[in-house]
């Protein structure tokens, strides 16, 4: 090659490389931008409208609200509200059943509370709000000022005030950034409050924030949020590469998250709109003046001044709001309690304070009260035999001896106080905390949401106290049924024989899956089964025959479980050749029998009478409710109603 050609080549090649590099960079940016844009339009399975669960969809409305203090109008806010079905029958004195209010965090939505609402909406009236531009709410107004934490708090209070009933208290259930809003609403000393203020009876803070970020971090966040929106979308698209396996999903779900949890998180990430995220994030940042934060997230003063029961729940693997945040809040509350005690001692010389005083227990991990009624077990693990020593209130006849228990008050006159615990108007201040083996998504991760609802938030289980002797008299496990099932009575965490750990050791090589069809939360921890048994929740109502839709859902679930069992049995150890599915309601007769019989008929080729007899032979006494049996014959008679 001549020197001239060599020189020309040296000139052309770098220019070509630069041009090619720019082309590839621009092409990659365009692809990422289209990915980001496509994920925000979300056709099909990612759209918040089409993916909204039936419970939320059936009890939601889109409404316009004018915030009480700011006067800002929010024209399209999605509200989920389900009044307790028996609210009018429950006593109103000294206080009615409180309203549970669910507040999501930055980039969140009401849909993230769906698993909790499924459990808790049967225990109390529930209200949940999609902030503007989140979930199914309209992105309006678009002004940045509307999305400050203060104005979102104002909007939340305004909405609660519209739904809360006369003399009704409020329990705030909040997640992540929503916990700061909840703390401010519950703070009776806050300068900006409704007149009269809401009666907040407690705060449940899931993955809580202790306060605003430090000044240096705020500066960095502001620089990031100054980035143009299309660049911000490029970064989000890059972060979400891989969908359920992306870095974004792993950051929220934590290590070991199952596919269902990762797919849910991927959907929620896609539904989070960049312009809304940026506005809410910007509005949460304080302005530091002489080293002190003003505006933005509410911190130390909000938590320290709370005078209500507080339950802090953190995730051990949470890297978004680390569990140490809950520890900081506990320290604030303890410091505040000690400070007030010192102040009172200063003003009231000679005054003495016992460990059981209201101030002394303000930051106690448990309620130190010696009043027996107040020593209610806080989780299944704390239930002792003494909790089952309550005198039986009514004698049941033989025909109903294996019926599922009813909701307290079902057969009582409206206003009767029998079986219904009194609701204090202003519960004592106390602090409890729990750390679950999960990430930031613990409230909708299948592996932990049952623990969260069943062991901590839901206080269901009066049937367990009332019917313990009857439960003990029921055969724990039936004989095999059609080579597919065994019928069970529900397990109890505190029972020495029929508890998950003992059950797994005895039956774990044969009963590889359990389908819990009881409506309430289980009085055992499904995680106690370990890896040998999978737990599935399929809630149904007692005393009435299952609907056609419920039967179809049950059959579909069993089909999936059986297919999964085939795959697992070929790759896992300790599998019997006769592996089956365990099914239970409370006692394992009527509802369990109805579903099992339907499956035997529709999938195993049984006739109606043969299926009923097969169940009764394996589970003596079989289906006891005559109207259940009648319904089975009608269902499979071919008669069109």
N, C-alpha and C positions, 0 to 999 in steps of 0.2 A: 504494500500500500504506500502511495506517495505521501510525503509529508503534508501536502495540501489536503489530500483526502482524509488523512488521519486527523488533522486539525478540525476539518469540517465534521467528522464523525464525533469527535469529542464535544463539539458544540451542540450537535443535533440530539445526541443520546440523552444528555441531562434535560434538555428542553422537553424531549418526548417523555422522559420519566416523570418530570414535574407535571406535565399535562395529564399523563395517565393517572398519576396519584390524585390530582385534583378531581379528575373525572370519577375515579373510584370513590373518593371521599364524598363528593356531591351525590353520587348514585346511592351510596350507603345511607347518607343523611335522608335522601328522598324516600328510600325504602322504610327507614325507621319512622319518618314522619307519617307515611301512609299507614304503617302499623299502628302508630299512636292514634291517628284519626279514626281508623277502622274500629279500634277497641273502644273509642268513646261513643261511636254510633251504636255499637253493640246489638247487632241483629240477633234474633233467636235467643239462645241460652244465656246471653249476658245482659239482656235488657231488664232493668229493674221492674218493669211492668209485667212482663211475661214470666219472670222467675219469682214473682212475689208469692209466697206460700199462701194456701187457701185461708188459713186462720187470719193472716194479716189482711188479705184482700177482702174478706167478708166483713171485717170490722173496721175498715178504713174509709176515710173521706178526705177530699181535698178542700181546704177552707182558706179564707183570707183573714189575716189578723193585723190589727194596728197595735203595735207595742205600746204599753201603758206609759212609759217614761219618755222614750225617744220620739214617739209619734210616727215612727217608720212603718209603712204598710208593706206587709209580706203577702202577696196575692195568692200564692198556690202552695200552701203548706200541707203535707200529708200527715194526717192524724190517725193513729190507731187507738181506738177506745173500745174496750169491752167491759161493760158493767157486770159485776158478779151476778150470776143468774138468780141467786137467792137474796140479793141485797135488801129487798123490801121485807123479807121474813126475818132477817137477822136483827138482833137488838140494837137500838140506837143509843142506849145509855150504859155507861157514862160516855161512850163515844162509839160511833159506827166503825165498821171495818175500814182501815185506811186505804187510800188510793195509792197504788204502786206506779211511780212515774219513771220511765226509762229514758236515759239521756246518752246518746252516742257521742263518740269522740271525733277527732279530725279525720275526715275522709270516710266516716262510718255511715250507718243507716239503721233504720228500725229492723231491717231484715236480719241484722247480726244478732238481735235479741230474740229471734223466732224460737230457738230451742227453749230458752228460759220462759218466754211467754206461753209456750205450749203447756208448761207445767204450772206456772204461777197464775195464769188467768182463771184457773179453777179454784184458786184460793182467795183471790181478792180482785177488785176492779183494777184494770190496768190501762195506763195511758202511755203511749210512746210517740215520739215526734221525730220526723225527718227534718233536719235543719234545711234552710233554703238552699237549693241546688244539690242536696244530698238525697240518695235513694229516689223516691218518687216525687219529691217536692220540686216545684218550679224554681229555676235559677232566676229569681227576681226578688228584690231589685238587684242590680249589678254593681251598685256603688260599693266601694271598698269599706266605707264607714259602717255599712249595715252589718258587716261580718266581724266587727270587733267582739271580743269575748263579753264585754259589758252589754252590748246590744243584743247578742244572742241570749244572754241571761235574762234580759228584759223580755224578749220574745217568749222564752220558756215560761217565765212566771206568769205572763199574760195568758198563755194557753192553759196552764194548770188552773189558773183562777176561773177560767171558763168552764172547766169540767168538774172541779172539786165540788162536792155537795155540802150542804149546811152542816157545820160542826165536824166535817170529815178531815182527818189528818192525812198527811202525805208522807210516804216513804220513797226516797229518791234512790234509784238504782242506776248508777252511772259507770261509764267505761272510759278509761284513758283521759283525754282532755275534758270529757264530760264531767269528770269528778271535780274539776275546779269549778265548773258552773254549779254543780250540786252543792259544793261546800259554801259557795257564796249565797245561794238561795236559802240554805239552812242557817246561815249566820244572822242571828237576831240583831247583831250590832252593826251590820252593813248599813252604810249611809243611803244606798239606793235600794229601797224595798217597797213592795206594795203596801198600801194602807187600806185596811189592816193587813199585816203580813200573813203569809201562809203558815199553817201549823205543821211544820216539818217534824215528824215523829222519829225519823231515823235516816241514816245515810249508809248505803251499801256501795262502797267504792271498789270497783274492779280494775286492777292495774292502775292505781291512782298516781296522780302527779302531786308532788309535795309543794310545788311552787314554780315560779318562772325560771327560765334558764339564766345562768350568770351573764354579766354584761358582755364579756368577750364572745360568748356563744351567740348572743343576740345580734351582735355586729355581723358575725359570719352568716347567720340565717338571713338577715336583711340583704346581704350581698347576693346570696343565692336566689332570693325571691325577686331581686331586681333583674334577673336574667329574663330575656324575652320569652314569651309563652311558647313559641315554637321550639326554642332550644330546650326549655323545660320539658316539653313533650318528648323530645328526642331522648333526653336522659331517662325519662320514665319508660319509654319503649325499650331502651337498652336494658334497664333494670328488670324489666318483665320478660325478657327473652327466656323461652322455655316454658312459659305458662305455669302449670302447677309445680314445675321443677325449678322455677326461676329463683334468683337471689331475693327478689322482692317477697315472694311467698315464704321462703324459708325464714326470712327475717321476722315475719309475724307469727308463723306457726311454730317455729322452733324445731329442734332436732327430733326425728322420729315421728313427725306428723304423718297420719295415714292419708291415702289418696283422697278420701272424701273431704277431709279438712283442707287439704291443699287446693282442691278444686273450688271449694267455697271461697277460700282466700283469694284465689286468682280471679274469681267472679267479682268479689268486692273491690279488689284493686282496679279492675276494669271499669267498674261503675263509678269510681271516684273521679270527678271532673277536675281537670287541672285548674281552670279559673276559680272554681269554688275553693279548692284546696289552698291555692295561693292566698286568697282573701282571708280565709279562716286562720291560716298560719300567720299571716301578717298581723291580723287583728289580735292574735294571742301574745304577741311580743310586747313587752313593756318598754317604756322609755326610761333610761337611767338618768337621774338628776343627782349629782353629788354622790354617786354610788348607790342610790336608793331607787328601786323600780317603782314606776307609776303606770297605771293602766295595764292592759294585757291580762295575762293569767293572774288569778287571785291566789295568793300564797299563804304565808305564815299567819297573817291575821285572820283569814277565813277559817283555816283549820283550827287554830288555837282557840278561837272564840266560840266554837261549836259547843252546844249544851244539849246534845241529843245522843242516843246510842249510835255508835259508828262501827261498821264492820269493814275491815280492809282486807282485800283478797288480791294476792299477787301471784305471778307465775314464775316458777323457779328458773325457767329458761327464757324469760322475757328480756329482750335486749332493747326494746323500744322504750318502755318505762320499767326499768329494772326493779326487782323486788325491794331494793334498798330504799326506794321512794316511800313505801309503806312504813318502813322503819323510821324514816325521818319524820313522818306525820305523827307516829306514836311518840317520838321524842318531843315534838312540839306540844302535844296534848299533855304529856307528863310535866313538861316545864311550865305550861300555863297553869296546870292544877297546883303545882308547888308554889308558883308565884302568887296565886290567889290566896292560898293558905297563909303564906307569909304576910300578905297584905292584911288579911283579916286579923291575924295575931297582932299585927302592929296597931290596928285600930281598936281591937277589943282585948286589952291586956288581961291576961289570966284565963282567956278562953282556951278550952281543950278540944282536941279533935280526935275522934276514934277512927280506927281503920275502916269502919263501916260507914262513915259519914259520906254524904254526897260528894264532897270535894275529894275525899280520900280515894273514892272508887272511880273518879272521873276517868282515869287512864288505866284502870285495872284490866288485866286480860280476861277476867271472869267477873261475874256479878257476885260480890261477897255478901249479899243480903242473906239473912238467916230465915226469911219468911219462906215456908215450904213451897207455896204456890209459885214462887219465883225461881225455884231450882228446877227449871225445865231442862231436859237434855238438849245440848246444842248440836249434837250430831248422833248418828246411829251408834258410833263407837262409844258414846257416853251413856247410852241407855243401860240401866241395870235392872235386876229382877225387882227391885223396889218400885220401879216405875210401873210395874204391872200388878201392884197390890191394890189398885183402886176397886172399890166395891162395885159389883155389877149392878147396873141401874135397872135393868129390865130382864125378865125371864122370857126366853124365846121358846117357841113350841118346836116339836119335832120336825114339822114340815119345812121350817125355815132354818133348820140346824146347819145346813151347809150353804145357805145363801150368802152372797157377798154382802158385806156390811154397807150400811147407808151413810150418806153424809150426815153429820150431826144436825139435828133439827128437821130432818126430812119428814118425820111423822109427828111433829110437835106443832102446837099452836104458834102462829106468828108472834114473835116477841118473847118466846120462852127462852130462859137463860140456861136450860139444861144442856150440858155437854159443850156449851159455847164459852170459851174463856173470855173474861172481861177484858176490854180494851182500854188501857189507861189513856187519859187525854194527853198527858205529858210524861212519857216514859223516862226513867232515870238515865242519866248519862253514863255510858260505859263504852269501852273500846275492846274490840276483839279483832284478831287478825288470823289469816290462814294463808299458807303458801302451797299452791298446787303444782304438780309436776307438769307444767305446760308453758307455752309461750304467750305472746300478747293476745292470741286468738282463743284464749281458754274458754270464753263464754259461748263459743259456737263450735269448738272442737269436740267431736263426738266422744272422745275418750275422757273428757273432763267435764262436759256440760252436765252430765247426769249427776256427778259428784256435787257440782256447784248448786244445782237445783234441788237434788234430793237430800244432801247432807247438810247444807248450809242455809239455803234460802227458803226452802219449803218446810213447813212444820206439820205436814200431813202425817197420819199414822194413828189416829184415835181408834181406828178399827183394831189395831194391833193390841192396844191396851184392853179394849172391851171384849175381844174375842180370843184372847190368848189360850184359854183352856180348850175352847172348841178347835182352835188351830192345832194344838198339840195332839188332839185325838184323831186327826186326819192322816191317812197313809201318805208319807212324803212323796213317793214315786210309784207310778203305776207300772204294770207289766207293759211290754212292747205293744204298740198299736199299729197294725198294718205294716210292720217293718219300717215305719217312718217316724213315729212319735213315741214319747212317754209323757204322760200327763203328770204335773207336779203341783204341790201346793207352794205358795210363795216361800222364799227363804227369808230368814231373819239373821241379821248380822250378829246378834248377841246370843243366838241359840247355840247350845253346845253340840248339837247333832246336825241340824238342818241349816247350816250356815255355809256361805260360799266356799271357804277353804276346805272344810270337811267334805262338802259335796264334790268339789273338784277332785279331791284325793280318792273318793270312793267311786265316782261315776265319770271322771274326766276322760277315760279311754273309750267310753261308749256314747255318752251324751256330749256332743261336741259343740252344740249351739243351744242357747236358751232364748225363746221368744216370750217376753213379758207382755201380756195383753191387759194387765190391770191399768186402770185409768190414772191412779195416783203414782207418785214417785215411789220407787222400791224402798223397803226398809232394810236394805242391805246394799253394800257397795259392790257393784258389778266388777270392779277392778280386782276384787279379792279372788275372783276365779283364776287369776293368773293368765297364762298363755294357752291353757288347755281347753278353755271354753269361751266361745264368743257370745256376747250379750246383744240382743236386739229388742228395742222397745217398740211396741205396736199398741198404743193406748186405745182402749174401748170402754164404753159405759156399761155398768153392771145392770142387771135386772131386766133389760130389754134385749130381745134378739138382735144380733148384729145386722146391720144394713147390708144390702147387696154390694155397695161400694166397699164396705169393710171386709166382706168375704173375699171379694176380688183382690183387695190389697193384701190380705193374709195369704191367699193362694200364691200370689205373685212373689211375696216375700219368701215363702217356703220353697218355691221353685228355685229362687236365687240361692238360698242357703244350701239346698241339696246339691246344686251344681258346684257351689264353692266347696262343699264337703268332699265331693269326688276328687277335685283337684288337690285339696289339702291332704287327703288320705294317701295319695300316691307319693307325697313328698315329705310328710311329717311322720315322726315316730309315735308310738303308743296309741295306735288306732285299732279298736276292735273291728272285726269284720261286720259286726251288727250295729254300727254306729247309727244314732238316731238324733232327733231334735226334741228337746224338752220344751213344753209349753205350759205356762201357768197364768192364772188370774190370781185370785186370793187363795181359793181352796182347790181349784183344778177340776171342777165338775161341769157347771152349766155353760159359761162362755167358752171355756177350753174345749168342752165336749162339742159344742156347736161348730166351732171352727174346724176341729179335727174331723168331725163327721163330714162336713162339706168338702174337705180336701180328699177324704177317702172316696167320696162319690165322684167328684169331678176329675180327679187325677188317677185314682187307683181302680176305677171301674166297679165300685161297690154299689149295691142297691141301697135305698134309704134305710130300710129296716135292718139289713145286714150291717151297715155302717154303725147304726145306733147300738145294735147288740154287741158288735165288736168292741166298741168303746166301753160299754157297761161291763163286759167280761174282764177287760183289762183294768178298769177303774170301777170297782163294785159300787153299786147305786147309780152309776152313770149320770145321765142328764136328768136332774130331778124336776126342773120347771116344766110343767105340762105345756105352757104356752111356747116354750122353746121347741119342744117336740112337735107341737102342732105346726109351728112355722116351718120346720124342716120339711114336713110332708107337703105343705102348701108350696114351698119353694121348688120342690122337685116333682110336683104333680103335673106340670105343664099348664096349669091354670093361670090365665092372665088376669090380673086384678085391674 
